[in-house]
Amino acid sequence: MSPEPSSAEPSDLAARAAEKHVVVVGGGIGGLVAARECAKVGMRVTVLEAADVPGGAIRRVELDGVTVDAGAESYATRGGLVRALVEELDLGDRIVAPQAGGAWLSGIPGVGAAPLPVGGILGIPANPFQPDVRRIIGWSGVWRAYLDRVRPPLTIGHQLSLGKLVASRMGAKVRDRLVAPVTTGVYSASPDDVDIDVAAPGLNAALTRVGSLSGAVQTLRDEAAARASEAKAAATAEAKTPGAAVEGLAGGMSTLVDALAADLERLDADVRTGVHVRGVRKTGATWVVEIEVAPAGDVPASNDDEGAIVAELHAAATESVQPAIEELDADAVIIATPESVARELLAAVVPALLKTKAAASPEIEIVTLLLDAPELAAAPRGTGVLTVPGSHTAKALTHSTAKWGWVRDAAGARQIVRVSFGAQGEPAATTGLSDGEAADLARREAAALLGVAIAPEAVVASHRGRFIQSQPASIIGSGERRTAARAAIEAVPGVAAVGAWLAGTGLAQVIPDARDEADRLRRALLWD
């Protein structure tokens, strides 16, 4: 990062910024944050979003009058950067923590379902003799796991794969019944593909010190408990409530998107939706973004028959009209799209990107059900259910009305569940089904996971959402792949890329990365 010239006067910087135009392709959370960072210093900013509304993986849906999250429903609190943005946008009073109540595990051979054991890390138990652990892996699994305590350390601390380490130290049952459901539910990935150092920082070092995997887990948990105690004491001294590992927003995470869009409007940024970007090229020092614009000329809404006829004729007339092609000139471009689209747009202007490896980006689906099912009010399986891979069609279930107080209040006597399908290397089982068929499959899976009969007529409303699952940062090799792609992009002046495919999944990674990339770009525009 180049140093700021000491001779720069605020008036000079303001004048320079006002002359710059930045086009952001993609209106997801990464694109909106990056756009805001540029607009805050006075740059002219245009955001181009293909969908009808911005937000990307953050979406809302209304089910029979109840508005809930259809995509991301929370954010990790680590680092505090997402919360800082939320508070910066005056949404601090909306921050909520999930309700108490643990998750369950379903599909356990010979057992069926049981509460997910407490006291572990990524499903790895600190004490295999713990009753809730023994219930899931059985006595044979317990004694196999105990061998971890008596085996020689050998190459402890040198294993990269989480699954391979767990299987070698504590056995296949711990890996398959405890760890795999967690990594599949959290990362949509097999534990064998998860990088220990990324998913569980410090675990390898603790292994080396302690000499056993279960002992290392206990050590890390003790250290975390000590830090939490210190944080609680500090929060008490400041009359604050210590936060949870994840937080949500009352009214849904889309309130964050709304606040960002409103702030961009206040900063005179132009957020355009329903725009298809055809390509990006550079002519001299100028970036050119080619877009398709749908035919204009909306017909005023009318309730009478004549108005309806006019609207129908207008729709028929514009349907055959080819979209207009428009070119936008810019001083810099920020690509904030999924990886496949980003690579296509950048292929000609960042040729080195072609030499880097693209990651698999499966499409996952989340089916949200609004249910008239009073028997679920008691939260029979806690706030959600993870599955042993291969045991169910669904990957996981979230009982939203049990997890979030604001959702329970909005739903009243009814229940809301979210059923997830698909994972890395495993296409969603709902692919190819109609919306009605997908909703019925989700109902059947919800009944099986929750252990409660749910009749077809109990489904009041449903919504089906499709999402591109970027490769998590915790996947082995992901760090090197992302570093190579980012280096190729940064080597070309005037362009940046943000989003989960480069930052890693989750708002706690996407938001600070988008801020950093926007800062890098705007510094280059102002200082060079």
C-alpha positions, 0 to 999 in steps of 0.5 A: 500500500503506497504512503499518502503524500504529506503535501496533499490538502483535503481540498485537493483530495476532494477535487480529485475524488469528484473527478473519479468514476468507479463502476461496481459490477454486482450488488451483493454485500461485497459490492455494496460495501466496496461501493460505499467506501468509494462513495464516502470519499466523494467519488462518483459510483455506479453499481450494476446489479443483474437481479431486480433487487440488490443483496446477493446471498442476503434475501428476504421472502414474505410467506403469508404475511411473514417476512423472513430471511431466505438466504444468510440469516446471521453473521459471525461475531469474530473480529467485530467488523460486521457489528461495527458496520451494523452500528455505523449504519444505525442498526445497532438496536436491531442486533439479536442473539440466537435463542438458547437450545442446542442443535441435534444430529440425525441419521446416527446408525443404530440410534437415529437422532440425539443432541449434538454433544457439547464441549468439542471443536468442530465435533471433535470431543474433548472427552470421548467418555462423555455420555452424549458422545458415547450415545452417538459413537457407542462403546466401541467408538469410545474405546477407539477414540481413547487410544488417542490419549495413549498413542505415541505423538509421532507426526502430531502437528503435521497433518493438514487434513482434519478428517484424516487426522481425526480418523487416525487419532480417534477413529472413523466413528468420531470422524463420520458421526461427529465431525462430518455432520459439522463440516458438511453443515458449516462448510458444505464439505467433507472433513477430509477436505478441510484444512485444520489450520484454517478451520481450527486455528491453534489446534495443530500447535496444541497437539504438539504441546499436549500430545493428543487430539482430545487433549488439544481440544480441551486445551483450546476450550480452556483458553477460549473460556479464559478469554470469554471470562475476561471479556465478560468481566470487561463487558460488565465493567462497561455495562455491556452484554457480551455477544454470542458467536453469531448474531442476527438482525431483527427484521432480517439480514436484508435490513443491512442491505436496505441500510447500505442502499439508503446510505449509497443514495445519500452519498449520490451513488447510482444503484441500478438493478436489472442490468446485465453486464456484457463485458469489461474492457480497457481503452487507454486509461479508461475502463469501459463497461458494456451493459444491456438495458431493458426497454423503458417505458413503464405503464402507470398501474391501473385497477380498471379493465381499460388500464389492464388491457393497455398494460397487457398490450404494452408488455406484448409490444416490449417483449419483442424489443431488443435490449439497448446496449449502453457503455459506461466509462470509468476510471476503475472497475470493481467486480463483485460477482460470483467466481464464474461470472467474475472470471468471464468478465476479467478474462480479457483484461486480466489474462494472468487470471486464466492461469489460476485454478477456478474452484468448484462452486456448487449450487445449493438450495434452501427451502423455507416452509411456513407451517401450521404445526403446533406440535413444533412449538416445543422445539423437539430438536432444538434450534436445528438439525445436522445430518450424518452424511448419506443418511438423509436427502437434506444437508441440514435444517434450521428451526427458525422460530426456535432459533430467533425470537423475532421470527417467532414473534412474527410468525405467531402460532405458526412455525418456520423451518429452513431445509438445506440441500446440496454440498461441495461435490453433491448437487442439491436433491431439489435440482430438477424438481418443480417448486411444489415438488421441492417444497413437498420434499422439504416437508418430508425431510423436515418431518424426518429430521424433527421426528414429528409428522407434518401433513401436506396441508400443514404447509401454509406457504413455501419459498425456494432459494438457489445460491452459488456456494463459493469454496470456503477458505477452510478447504485445503488449497483454497488459500493458495488458489485465492492468493494467486487469483488476487495477485493476478487481479491486483497486478492490473491497475484500476481493477479490483474484485471482491466477494466470497470466492476471494475472501472466503464465505461469510459476512465476517470475511466478505465485508472487511475484504471488500473494504480493504480492496476498495481502499486499495483501489481508491488510494491508487486513484487518488495518489497516482 
